[in-house]
Amino acid sequence: MSKEKFLVNENNGDNSSKINSMECLENRKKIIENVFPEPLPTPAELEKKYPPRELKEGAMVTRFAPSPTGFMHLGGLYAALISEKLAHQSGGLFYLRIEDTDRKREVMGALELISKSLDRFNINTDEGQDISGKELGSYGPYKQSERGEVYKSFIKSLLERDLAYLCFDTPEELDEMRKQQEELGIRSGYYGQWAKWRNKPTQEVLKLLDEKRPYVIRFKSNGDFSKKIAINDVLKGNRELSENDIDIVIMKSDGLPTYHLAHVVDDYLMRTTHVIRGDEWLPSLPLHLQLFEAMGWTPPKYGHIFPIQKMDGQSKRKLSKRKDPEANVDYYDEQGYPKNAVIEYLLNLANSDFEDWKKATPSKHNNEFILTLEKLSKSSGPLFDFQKLNDVSKEIIAKYSAEEVYNEIMIWTEKYEPNLHMLLKENKNYAISFLNIERTDPIKARKDICKWSDVKKEFSYFFDQNFSLTKNDALNIINGLDLNEVTAIVSSFIKLYSENDKKEEWFEKLKEISRNNGYADSAKEFKKNPEKYKGNVADVAKVLRVLLTGRIQTPDLYSIMQVMGKERVFKRLSIIS
């Protein structure tokens, strides 16, 4: 809208009064000086300060721009991962920007949590605050609360060009307006006839400024909601959305900008090429494109991703930070999921061909996977699946050496299980020995651990102080054999056992014990003549397994005995006598 049009509106079409026109211009100047009394950098100076980046053609500049309003959501990590990979695989740049202009919602410590979360999951930022609190990059500050002069410069420019205005509506007046709109069954918002401060006389504005009345600054939209604009979302494709006609607030009464204005200014000055964000922002895209147009800037390309969902009964819903502990990225640390497991699971959600790529190139790090926008879901949100996450994690841990598992467990237990940490620390060689059971063969490596919190449950029986099996407990677990039969098996085993036996020798003795006690020495033999035997060698092994571990299923029994040592083996078998 031109200055001339503004003046016509104010003077009710009376262009004959040059005095009124001059007075209006003078008043507008006074209004701007009142709002921004201190010198500000000009838009031209800011353009010079933040020049276009010198990057190769096709290189993407992406960002992760969270608000420090609580814990780090898994969906945020998902968006950050996508943005980071797109930037770095294109030879571009990925930065962290903190959108902290909503002081009421800010949570203490949330900013540090964001940096730590990105660092923990190896999502590397090129610019913005790092884990130490230091800011990297020359396009900062990267906290919006520290960029006040930048925003005010462009808001001032909008006022000067009659593309913004002061609004003195009270909260009560705005509530009343919304109620009236609701009663009339029309769209809510500050537009058209409802935008009562849009063309108020400048004298009235100056009067309220002199009275120190609180105000906000609104963008003067030139949109028509009945008209459509064509957009090209890099994820959702071509869409048509209604033009924006809402005069949204661009500066709040505390002098800070709203998200709408701030992110447009920052994405331009930081030379962002692609904005990947949640699809809840898609309806706001016409407004954001309108702001870019008002500034005379080319907007970045936008891609709106569907939120991660989960099944709730028979229906799907968005992963909720209020209902679902797994929505919080700290949950995965607390449970002890390897960070690579979480990242590979998220890559699998982002691009369905990641799993095939991983199987075809198992030795390659996930950093080498090329993420594509084309493979991102365009019809619905990816579905969170604990079983899939656990399977991914088991595959990763199965490739660790016993020493690597031990080191990871020590890091986790120091933070979450201090007693277990000390036990493992005092018995390092013993711990590595039992962690090494069925781990040396990469093809047949066991997959009984999907997170470090499983270790206490899976291996606590190796420590006598954690093992409290009684005779009755054992007989209940064995189930089906009486005390005399169990005692006979144990006595036979103790007579023949030698910890120097190779596995083949040990197993031959186990088969001999089976035959001597009325059990078939193989499942095949028992199947052929079930009436001749009480059971087979597996039943005999089960007796020993339960007495040594308190469990029916464990890793290789021979290896367990080798790690425990003869003294501990005999001590545990003796509870049956």
C-alpha positions as CSV (number, residue, x, y, z in Angstrom):
1,M,0.0,0.0,0.0
2,S,1.4,3.4,-0.9
3,K,1.9,6.4,1.3
4,E,-0.6,8.3,-0.9
5,K,-3.2,5.7,-0.3
6,F,-2.6,5.8,3.4
7,L,-3.1,9.6,3.4
8,V,-6.3,9.3,1.4
9,N,-7.7,6.8,3.9
10,E,-6.9,9.1,6.8
11,N,-8.4,12.2,5.2
12,N,-11.5,10.4,4.0
13,G,-10.7,11.1,0.4
14,D,-10.1,14.8,0.9
15,N,-6.9,15.5,-1.1
16,S,-7.4,19.2,-1.1
17,S,-6.1,19.8,2.4
18,K,-2.3,20.0,2.1
19,I,-2.1,21.1,5.7
20,N,-3.7,17.9,6.8
21,S,-1.4,15.8,4.6
22,M,1.7,17.5,5.9
23,E,0.4,17.2,9.5
24,C,-0.2,13.5,8.9
25,L,3.3,12.9,7.6
26,E,4.8,14.8,10.5
27,N,2.7,12.8,13.0
28,R,3.8,9.5,11.4
29,K,7.4,10.6,11.7
30,K,6.8,11.4,15.4
31,I,5.1,8.0,15.9
32,I,8.2,6.2,14.5
33,E,10.6,8.3,16.6
34,N,8.5,7.6,19.7
35,V,8.5,3.8,19.0
36,F,12.2,3.7,18.1
37,P,14.0,6.6,19.8
38,E,17.4,5.1,19.6
39,P,19.5,4.9,16.4
40,L,19.1,1.6,14.6
41,P,21.1,-0.1,11.8
42,T,19.5,0.4,8.4
43,P,18.2,-2.5,6.3
44,A,21.0,-1.7,3.9
45,E,23.7,-1.9,6.6
46,L,22.3,-5.3,7.8
47,E,22.3,-6.6,4.2
48,K,26.0,-5.7,4.1
49,K,26.7,-7.2,7.5
50,Y,25.1,-10.6,6.5
51,P,26.2,-11.1,2.9
52,P,25.2,-14.1,0.7
53,R,27.3,-17.1,1.7
54,E,30.0,-18.3,-0.6
55,L,29.0,-21.9,-1.2
56,K,29.0,-24.1,-4.2
57,E,26.0,-24.3,-6.4
58,G,23.3,-26.6,-5.0
59,A,24.6,-26.4,-1.5
60,M,21.8,-26.2,1.1
61,V,21.8,-23.9,4.1
62,T,19.4,-25.4,6.7
63,R,18.7,-24.8,10.3
64,F,17.2,-26.2,13.5
65,A,15.3,-23.4,15.2
66,P,13.7,-24.7,18.4
67,S,12.2,-22.7,21.3
68,P,13.7,-23.4,24.7
69,T,10.3,-24.3,26.2
70,G,11.0,-27.7,27.8
71,F,12.5,-31.0,26.9
72,M,13.9,-31.9,23.5
73,H,11.1,-33.7,21.6
74,L,11.9,-36.7,19.4
75,G,10.2,-34.9,16.6
76,G,12.6,-32.0,17.0
77,L,15.6,-34.4,16.8
78,Y,14.0,-36.0,13.7
79,A,13.6,-32.6,11.9
80,A,17.2,-31.6,13.0
81,L,18.6,-34.9,11.6
82,I,16.9,-34.4,8.3
83,S,18.0,-30.8,8.0
84,E,21.6,-31.6,9.0
85,K,21.9,-34.4,6.5
86,L,20.4,-32.4,3.7
87,A,22.9,-29.6,4.3
88,H,26.0,-31.6,4.8
89,Q,25.5,-34.1,2.0
90,S,25.0,-31.2,-0.4
91,G,28.3,-29.5,0.8
92,G,26.3,-26.9,2.6
93,L,25.8,-25.7,6.1
94,F,23.6,-26.4,9.1
95,Y,23.1,-24.0,12.0
96,L,21.3,-23.9,15.3
97,R,19.1,-20.8,16.0
98,I,17.3,-20.4,19.3
99,E,13.8,-18.8,18.9
100,D,13.4,-17.5,22.4
101,T,11.2,-14.4,22.0
102,D,8.3,-15.9,23.9
103,R,9.7,-15.3,27.4
104,K,6.6,-16.6,29.2
105,R,7.1,-20.1,27.9
106,E,10.9,-20.3,28.3
107,V,12.1,-23.0,30.6
108,M,15.4,-22.6,32.5
109,G,18.1,-25.0,31.2
110,A,16.2,-25.8,28.0
111,L,18.8,-24.1,25.8
112,E,21.6,-26.2,27.2
113,L,19.5,-29.3,26.8
114,I,19.1,-28.5,23.1
115,S,22.8,-28.2,22.5
116,K,23.6,-31.3,24.6
117,S,20.9,-33.4,22.7
118,L,22.3,-32.5,19.3
119,D,25.9,-33.2,20.5
120,R,24.8,-36.5,22.1
121,F,23.3,-37.8,18.8
122,N,26.2,-36.4,16.7
123,I,24.0,-33.9,14.8
124,N,26.8,-31.5,14.0
125,T,26.0,-27.8,13.8
126,D,28.4,-25.5,11.9
127,E,27.0,-22.3,13.5
128,G,25.1,-21.4,16.6
129,Q,25.7,-22.2,20.3
130,D,27.8,-25.3,20.9
131,I,27.7,-27.6,23.9
132,S,30.2,-25.4,25.8
133,G,27.9,-22.4,25.3
134,K,30.2,-20.7,22.8
135,E,28.6,-19.2,19.7
136,L,30.2,-20.2,16.3
137,G,29.6,-18.4,13.0
138,S,29.5,-14.9,11.7
139,Y,25.8,-14.6,11.1
140,G,24.8,-14.3,14.7
141,P,23.7,-13.6,17.3
142,Y,21.9,-16.9,17.0
143,K,19.5,-16.3,19.9
144,Q,16.6,-14.2,18.8
145,S,16.4,-12.5,22.1
146,E,19.8,-10.9,21.3
147,R,18.8,-9.7,17.8
148,G,16.4,-7.0,18.9
149,E,18.0,-4.2,16.9
150,V,17.9,-6.3,13.7
151,Y,14.1,-6.9,14.0
152,K,13.4,-3.3,15.0
153,S,15.2,-2.1,11.9
154,F,12.9,-4.0,9.6
155,I,9.8,-3.2,11.7
156,K,10.7,0.4,11.5
157,S,11.1,0.1,7.7
158,L,7.6,-1.5,7.5
159,L,6.1,1.4,9.5
160,E,7.9,3.9,7.2
161,R,6.5,2.2,4.1
162,D,2.9,2.1,5.6
163,L,3.1,-1.7,5.8
164,A,2.6,-1.8,9.6
165,Y,0.7,0.1,12.3
166,L,0.4,0.5,16.0
167,C,-2.5,-1.3,17.7
168,F,-3.8,-0.4,21.2
169,D,-6.5,-3.0,21.7
170,T,-6.6,-4.3,25.2
171,P,-6.8,-8.1,25.9
172,E,-10.4,-7.6,27.0
173,E,-11.3,-5.9,23.7
174,L,-9.6,-8.7,21.7
175,D,-11.5,-11.3,23.7
176,E,-14.8,-9.5,23.0
177,M,-13.9,-9.3,19.3
178,R,-13.3,-13.1,19.2
179,K,-16.6,-13.7,21.0
180,Q,-18.5,-11.6,18.4
181,Q,-16.8,-13.4,15.5
182,E,-17.7,-16.8,17.1
183,E,-21.3,-15.7,17.5
184,L,-21.5,-14.6,13.9
185,G,-19.9,-17.9,12.8
186,I,-17.0,-16.3,10.9
187,R,-13.3,-16.6,11.0
188,S,-11.6,-15.2,14.0
189,G,-8.7,-12.8,13.6
190,Y,-7.7,-9.2,13.1
191,Y,-8.8,-8.4,9.6
192,G,-11.1,-6.3,7.5
193,Q,-13.7,-4.4,9.5
194,W,-12.3,-6.0,12.7
195,A,-8.9,-4.4,12.3
196,K,-10.1,-1.2,13.9
197,W,-6.6,0.3,14.5
198,R,-5.5,-0.2,10.9
199,N,-6.5,3.4,9.8
200,K,-6.8,5.3,13.0
201,P,-5.9,9.0,12.8
202,T,-2.3,9.7,13.6
203,Q,-3.3,12.2,16.2
204,E,-5.1,9.5,18.2
205,V,-2.1,7.2,18.0
206,L,0.2,10.0,19.2
207,K,-2.2,10.8,22.1
208,L,-2.1,7.2,23.4
209,L,1.7,7.1,23.0
210,D,1.9,10.2,25.1
211,E,-0.3,8.5,27.7
212,K,2.1,5.5,27.7
213,R,-0.6,3.1,26.7
214,P,0.8,-0.3,25.8
215,Y,0.6,-1.3,22.2
216,V,1.7,-3.9,19.7
217,I,2.7,-3.4,16.1
218,R,0.8,-5.2,13.4
219,F,1.6,-6.1,9.8
220,K,-0.8,-4.4,7.3
221,S,-1.8,-7.3,5.1
222,N,-2.8,-6.7,1.5
223,G,-4.2,-10.3,1.1
224,D,-7.7,-11.5,0.1
225,F,-8.8,-14.6,1.9
226,S,-11.2,-15.5,-0.9
227,K,-8.2,-15.8,-3.3
228,K,-5.8,-18.7,-3.6
229,I,-2.0,-18.7,-4.0
230,A,-0.1,-21.6,-5.5
231,I,2.8,-22.9,-3.4
232,N,5.4,-25.6,-4.1
233,D,6.3,-27.4,-0.9
234,V,9.5,-29.5,-1.4
235,L,7.8,-32.3,0.4
236,K,4.1,-32.0,-0.2
237,G,4.3,-30.8,-3.8
238,N,2.0,-28.2,-5.4
239,R,-0.8,-26.9,-3.2
240,E,-3.3,-24.0,-3.2
241,L,-3.9,-22.1,0.0
242,S,-5.9,-19.0,0.8
243,E,-4.1,-15.7,0.8
244,N,-3.4,-14.2,4.2
245,D,-5.6,-11.3,5.2
246,I,-4.8,-11.2,8.9
247,D,-3.0,-8.2,10.3
248,I,-0.8,-10.3,12.6
249,V,1.3,-8.9,15.4
250,I,4.9,-8.5,14.4
251,M,6.1,-6.8,17.6
252,K,4.7,-7.5,21.0
253,S,4.2,-5.0,23.8
254,D,7.5,-6.0,25.3
255,G,9.4,-4.9,22.2
256,L,10.2,-8.4,21.0
257,P,9.1,-9.7,17.7
258,T,6.7,-12.6,17.1
259,Y,7.9,-15.8,15.5
260,H,6.3,-14.8,12.2
261,L,8.4,-11.7,11.7
262,A,11.6,-12.9,13.4
263,H,12.0,-16.2,11.5
264,V,11.5,-14.4,8.2
265,V,14.2,-11.8,9.0
266,D,16.6,-14.5,10.3
267,D,16.1,-17.0,7.5
268,Y,16.8,-14.2,5.0
269,L,19.8,-12.7,6.8
270,M,21.3,-16.1,7.7
271,R,20.8,-17.0,4.0
272,T,18.8,-20.1,4.7
273,T,18.0,-22.0,1.5
274,H,15.6,-24.7,2.8
275,V,13.3,-24.6,5.8
276,I,12.3,-28.1,7.0
277,R,9.6,-27.8,9.7
278,G,6.5,-29.5,11.1
279,D,3.4,-29.4,9.0
280,E,1.5,-27.5,11.6
281,W,3.1,-24.5,10.1
282,L,1.8,-25.1,6.6
283,P,-1.4,-22.9,7.1
284,S,1.0,-20.0,8.0
285,L,3.0,-20.3,4.8
286,P,0.9,-17.7,2.9
287,L,1.6,-15.2,5.7
288,H,5.3,-15.9,5.7
289,L,5.5,-15.6,1.9
290,Q,3.6,-12.4,2.2
291,L,6.2,-11.1,4.7
292,F,9.0,-12.0,2.4
293,E,7.3,-10.2,-0.4
294,A,6.8,-7.1,1.7
295,M,10.5,-7.1,2.5
296,G,11.4,-7.5,-1.1
297,W,13.2,-10.8,-0.5
298,T,13.2,-14.2,-2.2
299,P,11.9,-16.8,0.3
300,P,13.7,-20.1,1.0
301,K,12.2,-23.3,-0.1
302,Y,9.8,-24.8,2.5
303,G,9.2,-28.4,3.3
304,H,6.6,-29.4,5.9
305,I,7.1,-32.8,7.4
306,F,4.4,-34.9,9.1
307,P,4.8,-35.5,12.8
308,I,5.9,-38.9,14.2
309,Q,2.8,-40.8,15.2
310,K,2.0,-43.8,17.3
311,M,-0.8,-46.3,17.6
312,D,-3.4,-45.5,20.3
313,G,-5.8,-48.5,20.3
314,Q,-7.0,-48.8,16.7
315,S,-6.1,-45.2,15.7
316,K,-3.0,-43.2,15.2
317,R,-2.1,-40.0,16.9
318,K,0.8,-37.6,17.2
319,L,3.6,-38.6,19.6
320,S,2.7,-36.5,22.6
321,K,5.2,-35.0,25.0
322,R,2.5,-35.1,27.7
323,K,1.4,-38.7,27.2
324,D,4.4,-40.6,25.8
325,P,7.7,-40.8,27.7
326,E,9.4,-41.8,24.4
327,A,8.6,-38.4,23.0
328,N,11.4,-37.0,25.2
329,V,14.9,-37.7,23.8
330,D,16.2,-38.0,27.4
331,Y,14.2,-41.2,27.6
332,Y,16.6,-42.9,25.2
333,D,19.6,-42.0,27.3
334,E,17.8,-43.1,30.5
335,Q,17.0,-46.4,29.0
336,G,20.5,-46.8,27.6
337,Y,19.8,-47.0,23.8
338,P,23.0,-46.4,21.9
339,K,22.8,-43.1,20.1
340,N,23.5,-44.7,16.7
341,A,20.5,-46.9,17.3
342,V,18.2,-43.9,17.7
343,I,19.7,-42.1,14.7
344,E,19.4,-45.2,12.5
345,Y,15.9,-45.7,13.6
346,L,15.0,-42.1,12.7
347,L,16.7,-42.5,9.3
348,N,14.6,-45.5,8.7
349,L,11.5,-43.4,9.5
350,A,12.7,-40.7,7.2
351,N,13.7,-42.8,4.2
352,S,12.3,-46.3,3.9
353,D,15.2,-47.5,1.8
354,F,17.7,-46.9,4.7
355,E,17.2,-50.4,5.9
356,D,18.0,-51.9,2.5
357,W,21.1,-49.7,2.3
358,K,22.3,-50.8,5.7
359,K,21.9,-54.5,4.8
360,A,23.8,-54.0,1.6
361,T,26.6,-51.9,3.2
362,P,26.8,-53.1,6.8
363,S,30.3,-51.8,7.4
364,K,29.4,-48.2,6.4
365,H,28.5,-45.5,9.0
366,N,25.0,-44.0,8.7
367,N,26.7,-40.7,7.9
368,E,27.3,-42.1,4.4
369,F,23.6,-42.7,3.7
370,I,22.2,-40.2,1.2
371,L,18.9,-38.9,2.5
372,T,16.4,-37.8,-0.2
373,L,13.4,-35.5,0.0
374,E,11.6,-37.7,-2.5
375,K,11.6,-40.6,-0.1
376,L,10.2,-38.6,2.9
377,S,6.6,-39.5,3.6
378,K,4.2,-37.3,1.7
379,S,0.9,-38.8,2.8
380,S,1.1,-39.5,6.5
381,G,3.4,-39.3,9.5
382,P,5.9,-42.1,10.2
383,L,4.7,-44.6,12.8
384,F,6.8,-45.0,16.0
385,D,7.4,-48.7,16.7
386,F,9.3,-49.8,19.8
387,Q,9.9,-53.3,18.4
388,K,11.6,-51.9,15.3
389,L,13.7,-49.6,17.4
390,N,14.7,-52.5,19.6
391,D,15.6,-54.6,16.6
392,V,17.8,-51.9,15.2
393,S,19.5,-51.4,18.5
394,K,20.1,-55.2,19.0
395,E,21.7,-55.4,15.6
396,I,24.0,-52.5,16.5
397,I,25.0,-53.8,19.9
398,A,25.6,-57.3,18.5
399,K,28.5,-55.9,16.4
400,Y,30.2,-54.4,19.5
401,S,33.1,-56.2,21.1
402,A,32.8,-57.2,24.8
403,E,35.2,-54.4,25.7
404,E,33.0,-51.9,23.8
405,V,29.9,-53.2,25.5
406,Y,31.6,-52.9,28.9
407,N,32.8,-49.4,28.2
408,E,29.3,-48.2,27.1
409,I,27.7,-49.9,30.1
410,M,30.1,-48.2,32.5
411,I,29.2,-44.8,31.1
412,W,25.5,-45.5,31.4
413,T,25.7,-47.2,34.9
414,E,27.8,-44.4,36.3
415,K,24.8,-42.0,35.6
416,Y,21.9,-44.3,36.3
417,E,23.0,-47.4,38.2
418,P,25.8,-46.4,40.6
419,N,25.8,-49.7,42.5
420,L,26.0,-51.8,39.4
421,H,28.7,-49.5,38.1
422,M,30.9,-50.2,41.2
423,L,30.3,-53.9,40.9
424,L,31.3,-53.9,37.2
425,K,34.3,-51.7,37.9
426,E,35.6,-54.0,40.7
427,N,35.1,-57.0,38.5
428,K,36.1,-55.7,35.1
429,N,37.8,-58.9,33.7
430,Y,35.0,-61.1,34.9
431,A,32.4,-58.7,33.4
432,I,34.1,-58.6,30.0
433,S,34.3,-62.4,30.1
434,F,30.6,-62.9,30.5
435,L,29.8,-60.1,28.1
436,N,32.0,-61.9,25.5
437,I,29.8,-65.1,25.6
438,E,28.5,-65.7,22.0
439,R,30.0,-62.4,20.8
440,T,33.0,-63.5,18.9
441,D,31.2,-64.9,15.8
442,P,29.8,-61.9,13.9
443,I,27.3,-64.0,12.1
444,K,25.9,-65.8,15.2
445,A,26.5,-63.0,17.7
446,R,23.8,-63.0,20.3
447,K,21.1,-60.3,20.3
448,D,19.8,-60.3,23.8
449,I,20.6,-56.7,24.6
450,C,18.8,-53.8,23.0
451,K,19.7,-51.1,25.6
452,W,22.2,-50.8,28.4
453,S,19.4,-50.9,31.0
454,D,18.9,-54.6,30.0
455,V,22.3,-55.6,31.3
456,K,21.2,-55.7,35.0
457,K,18.3,-58.0,34.1
458,E,20.3,-60.1,31.6
459,F,23.5,-60.6,33.6
460,S,22.9,-60.0,37.2
461,Y,23.0,-63.7,38.0
462,F,26.7,-63.7,37.3
463,F,27.3,-61.9,40.6
464,D,26.6,-63.8,43.8
465,Q,25.3,-60.7,45.6
466,N,22.6,-60.4,43.0
467,F,21.7,-64.1,43.0
468,S,19.2,-65.4,45.6
469,L,17.7,-68.6,44.1
470,T,16.4,-71.0,46.7
471,K,15.7,-74.7,46.3
472,N,12.0,-74.2,46.1
473,D,12.5,-71.4,43.5
474,A,14.6,-73.8,41.4
475,L,12.1,-76.6,41.6
476,N,9.2,-74.3,40.6
477,I,11.1,-73.0,37.6
478,I,12.2,-76.5,36.5
479,N,8.6,-77.7,36.9
480,G,8.0,-81.4,36.2
481,L,10.9,-83.0,37.9
482,D,10.9,-83.9,41.6
483,L,13.7,-83.3,44.0
484,N,15.1,-86.8,43.8
485,E,15.5,-86.6,40.0
486,V,17.1,-83.1,40.1
487,T,19.5,-84.3,42.8
488,A,20.5,-87.3,40.8
489,I,21.2,-85.2,37.7
490,V,23.3,-82.7,39.8
491,S,25.2,-85.5,41.6
492,S,26.1,-87.1,38.3
493,F,27.2,-83.8,36.8
494,I,29.5,-82.9,39.7
495,K,31.2,-86.3,39.5
496,L,32.0,-85.9,35.8
497,Y,32.6,-82.1,35.4
498,S,36.0,-80.7,34.7
499,E,36.5,-77.1,33.8
500,N,39.4,-78.1,31.6
501,D,37.1,-80.0,29.2
502,K,36.6,-78.6,25.8
503,K,33.0,-77.9,24.8
504,E,32.7,-81.2,22.8
505,E,34.0,-83.2,25.8
506,W,31.7,-81.3,28.2
507,F,28.7,-82.1,25.9
508,E,29.6,-85.8,25.7
509,K,29.6,-86.0,29.5
510,L,26.2,-84.2,29.5
511,K,24.8,-86.9,27.1
512,E,26.3,-89.6,29.3
513,I,24.6,-88.1,32.4
514,S,21.4,-88.1,30.4
515,R,21.6,-91.7,29.4
516,N,22.5,-92.8,33.0
517,N,19.5,-91.0,34.4
518,G,16.9,-92.2,31.9
519,Y,17.0,-89.3,29.4
520,A,17.7,-89.6,25.6
521,D,21.0,-88.1,24.6
522,S,19.4,-86.2,21.8
523,A,16.1,-84.7,20.8
524,K,16.0,-86.8,17.7
525,E,16.3,-90.0,19.8
526,F,13.6,-88.9,22.2
527,K,11.2,-88.1,19.3
528,K,11.7,-91.6,17.9
529,N,11.1,-93.4,21.2
530,P,9.4,-91.0,23.6
531,E,8.0,-93.9,25.8
532,K,11.5,-95.0,26.6
533,Y,12.7,-91.8,28.2
534,K,11.9,-89.2,30.8
535,G,13.0,-86.5,28.4
536,N,16.1,-85.7,26.5
537,V,19.5,-84.0,27.1
538,A,17.9,-80.5,26.8
539,D,15.9,-81.3,30.0
540,V,19.1,-82.2,31.8
541,A,20.8,-79.0,30.6
542,K,17.7,-77.1,31.8
543,V,18.2,-78.4,35.4
544,L,21.8,-77.1,35.4
545,R,20.9,-73.8,33.7
546,V,18.2,-73.0,36.2
547,L,20.4,-73.8,39.2
548,L,23.2,-71.7,37.9
549,T,21.2,-68.7,36.5
550,G,17.7,-68.9,37.8
551,R,16.5,-68.9,34.2
552,I,15.2,-71.2,31.5
553,Q,16.8,-69.3,28.6
554,T,20.4,-68.0,28.7
555,P,23.4,-67.7,26.4
556,D,25.6,-70.8,25.9
557,L,25.6,-73.0,29.1
558,Y,29.1,-74.3,28.6
559,S,30.5,-70.7,28.3
560,I,28.6,-69.6,31.4
561,M,30.2,-72.4,33.4
562,Q,33.6,-71.5,32.0
563,V,33.2,-67.8,33.0
564,M,31.7,-68.6,36.5
565,G,34.5,-71.1,37.4
566,K,34.2,-74.4,39.0
567,E,33.9,-73.1,42.6
568,R,30.9,-70.9,41.8
569,V,29.3,-73.6,39.6
570,F,29.5,-76.2,42.4
571,K,28.3,-73.8,45.0
572,R,25.2,-72.9,43.1
573,L,24.4,-76.6,42.2
574,S,24.8,-77.5,45.9
575,I,21.6,-75.6,46.9
576,I,19.6,-78.6,45.7
577,S,21.1,-81.0,48.3
